[in-house]
């Protein structure tokens, strides 16, 4: 790299007259910013004229071993770096005494282009002379300088050069001799350095990328035969065939075969769609592009027909007929031919003798067959153009037939699958049939030889009914159905509020749970959370049996928010937040006061109404007419005579209550018969005396006897009232009455002809009727 020794350069510099006396006190590092090839050696000189003593070097601020530097004289020190591989490095020279930096430089590395690869390929044709040659290489670049590449393509003594600024180039291959080896060299050049790669020689057929093969596919009953033409005569080659089965959901199952010839057999499934493509390559040459993909539909293979006939037996009806649901795996609908499924229902006893009974044909994958309570066997035959393709049969036990069954049937759910296990019966079995359904209409089933199985591809969060039936050589046992189980248990049902009734210091909260899915998780407990402006104040948990709660210790006239959270083993659900405000006063107290006030008002109104009715009755009673009052003597206390009703009631238009009787008379327990003057009863008399005061008014005559009694109690026996005499004035309507009048004296007035002994005279007393007397009688 350096044609002259460093010592010679230093001698020239020191002996130069231009430098003498000018750079004595100069310190520096040379050369500056040099580029070297990766892995080569480098030397750097430090001029130490400005300092005394030793120096030391640093590489990227780290000290370098002193053994790598050598002092040629007192003012120059040379640093030698062997096999330098860093991308870049900064070297600095330091004074050991003052630690000052005397100078520095940067070293950058570059590399040769390497890993050159080339290939011939076709553009518009797949055979003959290749049209293009493309080459690429790697170059370790650590420079901001612009790099230009020159590619030399040499065949024998002829070379052609091609310029590019990238690490790949595409060359017109028609100008290059084919069927011969070629040499490739790549040269990289910048303003600071230039380097060339090593020469690389390629065999023409090792870099020839042939065209994709042309496929010819034959569809047979059980496989596909794929063929293509040989790419290059008398040359070894290899090919790959890629095929994939198209599934209903759009995905595919891929397969890859690598073969050393031009044909291959591919085993496929019946009535399925396959996509096939292939590619080939010469021995060491790169792979060709994939051929155009071809799609084929395979034929029906008899060996692929798996009917897997099974049955589900319904309960016996009243007429003794059983509905047996026969199910099987039908031939895929992708098979475009027409197939007929024939069901034969054969009594088991006659089946043993070979007697057949043909039933109707079925075009679907299930049929319902009517059977009696005897044992039967169902035979299923698949026909294509009246030619049988496959057969299968299943046993249907008789009603009440003693057959073994599995025991200890258990199920469990784990990550979307159902695990089923059971205990085998005592009798030896050849296997078990497991069937399951989520709606009772669509069944799935499979056969197992073990006492456990896993059910997958289930609908999410759906309840399933699972039945396990043991299988024997020519019969089937009784099926054992497990408890209904969900494929996956979801979160508990949604919580919805029913009512929030706030009081002053409490609130009644009730809610309900609505399950949106069949397999919602069972609620373990409910948590009611109440808060004020986002700050929790209450957190109450109740078990799943309660759906209401009374929140206590609340503040009156305060806004709250409340929600309910349901917790299950599988998760939690949360209701919507509900806002409410407590009352200023207890509404129940207001309600009680309102009810009490209403009752009091009703009682007051009822009492007032009664009083109004009584006052109305009182106002409607006529006032007594003093002109109708008569004078009568007060009977003695021992007098028991009572005026006969015939004499007392002479005016039918008057009421008995309008008559006025002395209180003494009212006290008589029973009336005495009135007699005439001769001692005979009054009825024998032709002439009667009628006291006008005893004539009843019409309205009083219609009143009840009780009212009459009340009217008669006007005054007490000892009461004495000064009344106006009938002779006091011509306008007085009242007659003179005596407070003491014996029956004898009264008789004397009626019968003057009979002498009667007069009693001792007393002061006469006048009596008249006033309205106050009625009031006193009512008061009594």
Beta strands, then each sheet from edge to edge (+ up, - down):
strand 1: 27-30
strand 2: 34-37
strand 3: 42-48
strand 4: 55-59
strand 5: 62-63
strand 6: 69-73
strand 7: 76-81
strand 8: 88-95
strand 9: 101-110
strand 10: 114-121
strand 11: 132-138
strand 12: 148-155
strand 13: 158-164
strand 14: 168-172
strand 15: 182-189
strand 16: 194-196
strand 17: 200-202
strand 18: 216-219
strand 19: 223-227
strand 20: 237-246
strand 21: 252-259
strand 22: 263-267
strand 23: 273-282
strand 24: 294-297
strand 25: 310-313
strand 26: 322-327
strand 27: 340-347
strand 28: 358-362
strand 29: 366-371
strand 30: 376-384
strand 31: 387-396
strand 32: 407-414
strand 33: 417-423
strand 34: 431-437
strand 35: 443-448
strand 36: 452-455
strand 37: 463-471
strand 38: 476-481
strand 39: 485-486
strand 40: 494-502
strand 41: 507-514
strand 42: 523-532
strand 43: 535-543
strand 44: 548-551
strand 45: 559-568
strand 46: 571-574
strand 47: 578-581
sheet 1: 1+ 3- 7+ 6-
sheet 2: 2+ 9+ 8- 4+ 5-
sheet 3: 10+ 11- 14+
sheet 4: 13+ 12- 15+ 16-
sheet 5: 13+ 12- 15+ 17-
sheet 6: 18+ 19- 22+
sheet 7: 21+ 20- 23+ 24-
sheet 8: 25+ 26- 29+
sheet 9: 28+ 27- 30+ 31-
sheet 10: 32+ 33- 36+
sheet 11: 35+ 34- 37+ 38-
sheet 12: 35+ 34- 37+ 39-
sheet 13: 40+ 41- 44+
sheet 14: 43+ 42- 45+ 46-
sheet 15: 43+ 42- 45+ 47-
end
